[in-house]
Structure formats: structure tokens, C-alpha cells
């Protein structure tokens, strides 16, 4: 691995992202495993808001997911459903 916090880390052999720096997690969206970059960070940030309403939680999740990931507009519904399900699973494990 080469690089630093300021300039970013990269593989000194291929120039790609080093495996220990990958922040992408797979969740099932519309029947397909889909990688969501920074999902753990996103869920933790939304948890800090202490929202109760699923609609508000979904809006905050999607807002943050769109910052790090491309979400096709025709897949917004399935993404929202899957992200909310994942959020609820993580929150349930924290209790």
C-alpha cells in the first residue's frame, strides 16, 4: 500500500484501492447483491439523528447513500426498502 491520509491510499502494484481500505458492503436490492459504499458510516450517521419515523429515516439514508453511490432513479424504491431493512437490522443488533 502507498499514499497517505492527505492524498489517499492506493495499491503500489495496481494503483487500485487497497483491500483494507474498501468500505463497500453488499446488501440485497431488488433480488441482487448490490455494493453500497460507506454503508456502515451512513447507518451510524442516521442513527445519531435518533429518528423514529420510517419515512424520515428512509429520506436520510437515501440522501447519504446518494453522496457516495450512484442510485438509478428507477431503482429508488427498491434501494429505499432495502436500506431501511438493513438499517432496522443493524439497530436491532445494537439493542
Secondary structure, DSSP 8 states (H G I E B T S, - for coil): -EEETTTEEE-TTTSS--GGG--EEEEEETTEEEEEETHHHHHHHHHTTT---HHHHHHHHHHHHHHHS---GGGHHHHHHHHHHHHHHHHHHH-
